[in-house]
Amino acid sequence: MSAQTDKAWIETYEHIAGAPAAGPAEVQQVGVLKVGNADARRVLVLLGGREGGANLFLHTARSLAKASENLQVWAVDRREQNLADLSTFSGDLEHATEYYLDGHYQAVTGTDAPYAAEWGLSVLVNDVREVVRQAAAGGEREVVLGGVSVGATAVLAYAAWDFDGTPGYSELAGLAVVDGGVHNAFAGAGMEFDLPLEAAKGWQSQIQGDAIFENFTSTATGLGERPESAAVWFQLAARYAVEDPEGISPLADRLPEALRPDRKVTNAALLGWLFDAERRIPPYAVHAGSLDDSGSWTDGGPTRLATVAEAFAGPERSSWLWYTLNRVMLDYVAAMDLAETDVTRHLGLRLAHGKDIDVPLYAFQSGMTGGTVGQAAATVAAGSRIPEVSVHSDFALAHQDVVYAQWEDNRFLQTLSGFLGNLPRRSPRG
């Protein structure tokens, strides 16, 4: 990777207006992290997975944009992050610890935000379209849309979506799916989906009955029962790791008992402990080193712990969103065939153009998904007009390593940069 130094560099975070949807005016926006060269003619817009926020892609964005003077990378915070109380992460660390771990922050439940029950895939893709249109700058720039995990599902749904007669893919120069997608993309990670119409109706009824937010990430990591528990813990741990990496962690003794280290640990070591690939389930692990006998962290592996810490620390944005929407997860499962079905029609998912997609597709698969992402991408291409599928793998990388690992050890960054650099100029449509 050769850094570009002769162009004006931008790295900003701003909010742009989203699509009209249910809820008060202050939630009708999405956050966008913009990184790269100011006069770039191509923009890669990235979407996170279940809990993935804009800062998940901070390292990815910097690395890709430094490798090409013709690229900006924009990473999206979905509109549900407007519900998160991030107000105290930027202040004194002791005060922030008390504020969040003692429950003084403003939590949001389904009762507080009943309108969020309507924020499904339709709202998401229309929000993303507003980002894509701003990125395109009236046709002056080309836009590639990419996503990780179920963010890849959103990318392909966007491409197939009917925006009042305009296919989603028609406004894009390319697509990138990473460790996810449609069809059997997640089978290698042990996840296969089947959603009969009656099951979809039952799930929908639960959402309308106040099951608006889900807490899977918090419970899967063992960090709590509330939807926001995991995001709060990781951001606090990351802030300590950034500000005082070698200090003894004041958070360790406050962790749920099953997660506490068996010794005093430094702040950096606690964050590493929470991400340790030897202990964590694959979706939440990185290969970043190990905890030594003294309670310090020893770097090792493709990911640097400091990279993870910077991404999660924020303070005004973080790698994980607080609230994951059950309706979006329902719609993702319904969209797995990338076709109109009784279920998608019932849910109002406008997947009318899957067979017509005609832009190049990039796919990457880590050790979590094995080979099924590439198989699924080939299935998408076979059922469409996609002219080229570029599939790449590195099974030594964990799912989280893909966005955090250093360039020299990251086949994802290297191959995606090549894909973006070699995309043909798109002919005007019309």
Beta strands, then each sheet from edge to edge (+ up, - down):
strand 1: 9-17
strand 2: 29-37
strand 3: 42-47
strand 4: 71-77
strand 5: 142-148
strand 6: 162-163
strand 7: 166-167
strand 8: 174-178
strand 9: 213-214
strand 10: 289-291
strand 11: 297-299
strand 12: 324-325
strand 13: 361-366
strand 14: 389-394
sheet 1: 1+ 2- 4+ 3+ 5+ 8+ 13+ 14+
sheet 2: 6+ 7-
sheet 3: 9+ 12-
sheet 4: 10+ 11-
end
